[in-house]
Amino acid sequence: MDTLNATTPHYVRCIKPNDNKSPFFMDPMRAVQQLRACGILETIRISAAGFPSRWTYQEFFSRYRVLMKQKDVLHDRKQTCKNLLEKLVTDQDKYQFGKNKIFFRAGQVAYLEKLRSDMLRMACIRIQKTIRCWLARSKYLRMRASALTIQRHVRGHQARCYVKFLRRTRAAVIIQRNVRMWAARRRYQQQRSAALTIQCFLRAYTARKQYYKLIFEQKALVIQKWFKGWQARQRYKRTMEAIVLLQSCVRRLKAKKELKKLKVEARSVERVKKLNIGMENKIMQLQHKINEQHKDNRELSERLNVTEKTQTTEREKQNREIENLRRSEQEARVKAVKLPSLLEQLSFLQHELDNTRREKDDLEEHTKVYKEQTLQALEDLNMRNSLLIRKKDELSKQNLEQADQLTEIKTNVENAKRLEKDLAEERSRYQSLLSEHLHLEERHKDATDEMNLSANQSSRKSGHKRTDSNYSSNSSEFSQSLCSSEGEDGSKQAEDETQATVDLPILLKLQRRVKELEQDKQSLWLQLDNREEAQEEQAKRQELESDNKKLKQDLDELRKSLTNEDSESAPPVPGSLPYNILLEHLGSSNDELEMRKEEVLLLRSHMVRQEALKHKDSVLGEGVNLDLSEVPSYHDVDKSTNIHTLNEDGEMWLAYEGMKETNRILVCQMQEQKRAGQEDYKKLLEEELMEQQEQQVQTVRKLTKELKLYIKKVEDLEASVHQKNKAPVTTAPVRAVNITRKEKEYRGMLEYREGDETRLVKKLVVDLKPRGVAVSLIPGLPAYIIFMCVRYADNVNDDQRVSTLLNSTISSIKGVIKRKGSDFEVVSFWLANTCRLLHCLKQYSGDEAFVTHNTAKQNEHCLANFELSEYQQVYGDLAIQIYRQLVKCMEVTLQPLIVASMLEHETIQGVLGSKPTGLRKRSTSFPDQAVTVEVLLQRLGGFLSTMSQHGMDLDLIKQLVKQQYYIICAVTLNHLLLRKDMCCWSKGLQIRYNVWHLEEWLTEREMSDCGAKETLEPLVQAARLLQIKKNTEEDAQVICTMCSALTTAQIVKVLTLYTPVIEFEERVSNTFITTIKNLLKDRVESTTLMMDTKKIFSVTLPFTPSSVALEDIQIPASLNLGFLARI
């Protein structure tokens, strides 16, 4: 078995060793007879006579690159191989050159392998020679360096001894010299000290005399300095008092002027008081404030007088003190000249004694203060210590509580993850069932067509037509929308269209019932959670709208009054009705502005409180609540239709009960997602409120500006009247007026006649070419046109038009996908348009969850008469079907490129890229051109650019990229597990290099968060498994921990297939494989070896609102839709 595992056999023939079936006994004659009977000896003889060994030029170059020199390597691989063989093998009959391969006779590959092994052996000998030379030379150099160091240390010791002798002799000389010097220096210092003491006493006497003289001069300067500073401060105070007095006078004059203005305004506003009684209170308050200001002014003036008097008295006192100081200074100078030097010395000593006493007193006071401070500090430290201990206890309690909360949160998060996994599995099951249902539906449609044809033929023969009894006539609108067929010729279908009534399967009925119950559940939750907030917000909106209406009515009244009282002889004067109305509106507009500002502040504070409450009651605080008692009971649902009658055996009832159980679990799983959506909805509502308030403030500002303009016009009229009274009356020519045409305001609808649905669908779906639409027009244009037609049918309140238009679009899209399912551009185009039409149905449905994303104009365009939630589900199922078809189309395109680019192509040439000997040579998928990773990435980039041109949602593109990467990983890993020539160390390096290219492509397109890297994890782990050590038990444990994405069967298969490329590597032993199996036996996983390449991840279609305004969309002439008219 080891020999068999060492090769790659494709045909195994068992030979009986003997006829008795005894062990360890070989009958050679019987074995030769069997080989001759099987024809094996003849095949060996034929293969030996011909060319049994065959190599491609690339494989031959990769293997025997060692036998060439650098100058022999040419750009043309074929010519280089020919030159090498002509040089190595002289007999040209031993080999032949083909178009893609080289053919060798028996024994030539062994000869070339011998040359290669000899070359490698010579290279090893050369490497050993150089290494041994290097080791001997390094040993010699170390010995030489050690001898030099020994010589250096000996010579250094001798030199140190000689230096020590020289230092001792020199030290003796120095000691003698220093002793003699010390004796002479001592005599000299005694004489010098005596001279210095004499000089010191003399100089001290003269210095003291000079010091006392300087002290007297300094004190005189200090007195002068303080006196001049006092004079400067007095001058500054006088100037400041004068400036303050002037300022108070000027302010008093300004206040008087403002008072006069206010009095004039109060007199002119007396008539306004009759219209607005509330203004009297404000005027009284203003008068009261003016009286208080008058009182304050009087008190300030009295204070000023008192301060002036006190300042004059202080000035007189200061002048007297200055004169006294001058006299005392003159007396001091006279006395200072007369005092003798002895009195000066006594005063100096007394001054020193006083200073020492003062310093002593200061030190005693400082010690007392220091003791008190230390005692207080100790008390404070004790208090702080007790507080810190209390805080420590509180923090420890909080830490324990937080730890408990964290454990609860972790458990809740784990439960949420489990529920999300279950939800994803249910979604994938539903989508797979949907695809199976659609496949069965197509088969059923084909069968019905064949039966109808056979029935028509039989009716022509017998004149009697019989209908099939297996199909019931009770088909719902949902089944009609799914099962309506479309022919290739649109005109014939419009004339001879007959919709076949097909009964819906049981699964879809159950699904519809489950979704109705989910909608009831969602509506109840939304009503319970959002009723109070909605009422408050509606009340605020109504108040703001009523205020806006009042302001607009007041403006209209003002305009009417201006137009009624507009006469050439008597324009409005500052006492007339329009003037008073203008003043009243000015005051009211200012009050309204202040009120709006206060409301904005209150709303902001309310928003902040709501955010705080949200954080307090968030998921991290409460955890995931999965109480099944909150789920509404199914007994309250109308049971008019008896479910038991659907199936006599009771299977229908069991399926229905199972679906009810799954529905309850799914509702509980979706509660957290609903809460998150409600929080986002509240935030968006608050932002809308803020925007509306800002708009209302802007409207108020505009109204105030218009009022000011009207006031200016009134003043201009007054001025013109005065000029007319002064100047002679002249007739002015009439001013020319320009008449502007109003622009049409489109409503975002397309009008069409009844019966034009098939024509519209044929032009817009069947005959449309995606390439021209995607390049020249806006993305999603067919979806917008269909939805604008649906809006027109809703506006007309014609349910037949809506159902026929939507059903015909569904059937036509299905027909296009059925005919052109292999064209990637067509499938991508209609997936993008189907999703856009689904988003439009949601965006303009009027639901609160979708209205928040719209503008005010888009909310006006919402559907008014019909509720199309069932069609939303139908279009969602259609989008899932197109998505799965798009995945299949991508898989067909990518599958031939994956193996050639990820496994077969070798970017690293040489010894590492060589194949093991004795293996069967495989031809590549693309012999003419090398398929590299760049080719694969170019194809992926083409897919991405096509989808982005079609306007596909970014989330959907990310899911498709994840599916593409899964296909690449599954196909590559499956081929790696099936091919023994790929299981080597160099191929693992190549795979990791290619995977790095794929990851870089993701980061360049900013799609690292789409989950595609995680799908490549099994391939990355398989590449690491090929490169890691595989000898000891520690290596086995490392492999088990590293290969978490691979199954046990896959790990064992890679290890058994692993073949060393070079002779210096070793094969994986059987004991190592058994240890791996023992370590992985407790792992719970699937036993399958291959990855499922047909697996398709469950797709989600998140809602993405459109910012395109329907009223701005124009229909291009290239679509030939002249029968549609914009309204």
Disulfide bonds with the S-S distance in Angstrom:
none
